[in-house]
Amino acid sequence: MIRDITLGQYYPVDSVIHRLDPRTKLFGTLVFIVSLFLADNLAAYAVATLFLAVVIRLSHVPVSFIVRGLKAIVVILLISVSFNMFLTPGTVLFQLGFLKLTWEGLKIAGFMALRLIYLVIGSSVMTLTTTPNELTDGLEKSLGFLNKVGVPVHEVSMMMSIALRFIPILVEETDKIMKAQMARGADFETGNLIQKAKSMVPLLVPLFISAFRRATDLAMAMEARCYHGGVGRTKMKPLKYARQDRIGYLVYAVYFAAVLAVRAVL
């Protein structure tokens, strides 16, 4: 399951989505997330499903690779769905003791499950089609207006980009450490909750040591290259909007208007 985390990884292929400006993709992801929280009926989620399917198709990233990232949220998904199904008051469909399955709870649980799944998939598509450098530049450009109020936009963007970039690295490191400890006789599966928590110590200690070592190496490398923040820095590849970006913004507007229209009518 650890190796199934796709958030933060980059899938190098040539596609329309990959060639979009990172600002366009960041804005599209934001529009998609907002639309998911505004959607409150099946028709609105059908529009969101169609939009997401088209984006995945244009990205040329295999669906199996994207869906693989959902394995990491199965537990959270099951807990959220179960709480909403059995703890929401309304028309009772099934009762077992104090547990009551209601129609309202079933509806809310279904929408919440779809929303959580689409949030993960939509965010994964954005990171899978955008390199860390492009993501940093896109965030810095998009949030550049905050520099006027003293917010260090470049530093914040750099930290977010590094955090996303370190996710797959730490996942791979965790997998290696886990296999090494299992080869030495460590057991991460059996036992009660307390025993399982104790068994994680041989995994977490070397993982934290490795993470701090990587952070130190990164800091030394940045200092050796005279990195001093965003003031006065130039870009090797300056961001410029192209024709496909303008088309992308138009598609976002049409999609968002469609979600609002379906929400208002139905």
N, C-alpha and C positions, 0 to 999 in steps of 0.2 A: 504493500500500500504506500510505503514511503516514496518509492520510485514513481508512483502514479501522479505525483503533484506536478502539474504543468504550468502553474502560475509563475511567471518570471523567466520562463524559458523562451528561446527564440527559434523559430522554425524557418530555416533559410531556403525559401523558394521564390520564384519570380511570379508575382501576381499583381492584380490591380490594387488590392488592399495593401500589399507591401509597399507599393510605389506611392501611396498617399502620403501627404505631409503629416508628421506626427501630431501636429495641432488639430488637424482634421479628424484623426482617429481618436484623440483624447476628447474632443468635443462630441463626437459620435457616441463614444462610450458613456459620456455623461448624459446625453439625451436618452440613450437606451435605458440607463439605470432609472432616470426620472420617470420615463414612460412606464416602467414596470411597477413603480409605486402608485402611479395614477390609474393603471388598469384595474378594473374591478368586475369584469365579466369575461365570458369565454371568447366573445368576439374580439375584444381588445387584446387578449392573449394570443388569439389566432393571428392578428396583425403582427404582434411582436415575434411570433414563431416564424412567420413568413419572412420578416425582415432579417432575423438571425440566420435562417437557412440560406438566404441569398448571400449574406456576408460570408458565411462559412464556405459556400460554394465558390465565391470569387477569390477567397484567400488561398485556395489550393492546399490547405492544411487538412490532412485526413481526419474525418469525423471521429474515427476510433481513437486517434491521438488526443483530440480535444475532450471527448467524453471520458477518457481515462482519468482526467483530473477530478471527476465527480466522486471517485472512490474515497477521496480524502475527507469528504463532508458527509458520508453516509450516516455516521453516528449523530451528528448535529441535525441532519435532515430528519432522521427517525424520531429524535427527541422532540423537535419542533412540531412535527406532524401529529405525534401521539398526544402531546399536551393540548393541541387545538381540537383534535377529534373528540376527546373524552372529557374535556373540561369546559367546553363552550355550551352554555345553556341554549335550549331551543326544543324543536320537535324531536322527540326520542325515536330513533330507528331500531336501536338494540341496547339492551341493558344487561350487564353482568355484575351483580353486586352493586357497589357504589359507582362503577364505571358506566357512563351513559354515552352512547354514540348518537349524536344529534345531526340533523341535516345541515344546520348552520355550521357546526364544527367541521363536518366533512367538506363543506364548501370552502371554508376559511383555510383548512389544512391543505386542500388541493391547490388553492391559489398561492399559499405560502411556499409549498414545495416547488411549484413552477417558478416562482419569483427567485427563490434561492438558487435553483439549478441554472436559470438563465443569467443570473448575476455572475456566477462562477464562469459559465461558458463565455459570456460577453467579455468579461475581464481577461480571460485566457486568450481569446482571439486577439485582443489589443496587444498583449505582451508577446504573443507568438509571432506577430507580424511587425513588431517594432524593436529595433536594436536598443540596447541600453543608452548608447550615445544619442540616438534620435529621440528617445524618451526624455532624456535630460534636457536637450535643446528645446523640445516641444513644451515641456513644463515651464522652462525659463522664459520662453517667448510668450506663452499664454498668460503667465502670472507676472509679467514684467511691470504692469501698472502698480503692483504692490511695492516696488522699489521706492516709490515716491513717499510712502509712509514709513520707510525704514525697515521693511522686511527683507532679509537677505535671500532673495528669490533663487539666485544661482546655487547657494549653499544648500538650501532646502531641496531643490531639484536634484542636486548631486546626491544628497543623502537618500532620497527616495529611490533614485536609480540604482545606487549601490545596494540598498536593501533588497530591491527586486532581483538584482543580479545575483545576490548571495543566496537566494532561496534555493535554486537548483544545485548550487555548489554544496550548501549545507545538507541538502537531501541526499546527495551522492555520498558525502562524507559520513552521514548517519548510517547509510546502508552498508558502507565498508566497515565501520566500527562494529555494527551489529553482527555482521557475518564473522568478523574476527573474534568477537566475544563468544559467539555461539560455537565457534571452533574450539574455544578454550573451555567449553562446558557450561556457559551461561544459558539460563532458561528464561525467556521473556514471555512465555505463553501460559504456563501452568501456575497454580496457586491462587490464593484469594487476592482481594484488592490491595491489601497492605504488602503482601509478598511480591505482587507485580510492581508496586511502587518502589520497593527496595531493589528489585532486579534491574530497575532503570538507572541506578547509580553508576554501574560500570559503563553505561552508554552515555550518560549526560556529562560526566566529568571529562572524559577525553574529547567529547564534542565541544564543550565550552573552551577547553584549552586550545583546540584546533581553531575555533572561531576567533579567539583573541589573538592567536598567532597570525592568522590571515589578516586581521584588522591592522596589526602592527606592521606587517609586511607592506600592506597597501598604503598606510600612512607614510612609511619610509620611502616608498617608491614615488609617491606624490611630492614629497619634500625634495627628493633627489632631482625631480624634474621641474623644480621651482614653481610648483603650483601655489597660487596665492589667492584663490577665489575668482569671482567673476568680473572684478573691476579691470577694465582695459584689455580683456581677453577677446581674441578674434576667433572666428569659426573657420575650420578648413572647408566645411560644406554648409554655407549659409542656407537657412530655410527660405524657400520661395514657393508661393502658391502656384499651382499649375491648373490646367483646364479640368483635370479629373477631381481636383479639390473643390472647385466651384460646383461641379456636378454632385459631389458628395454632400456639400452643405444643402443643396437643393433637395436631395433625397432625404436627408435628416428632417428638413422642414415638412416635406410631404408625409413622411412616416409619423412624425409627432402630431401633425394635424389630423391624420387618420385615426390615431389612438384617441385624441381628444373628441373627435366627432363620434366615434363608436361609443365612447364612454358617455357622451351627452345624450345620444339617441336611445341607447339600450339600457 
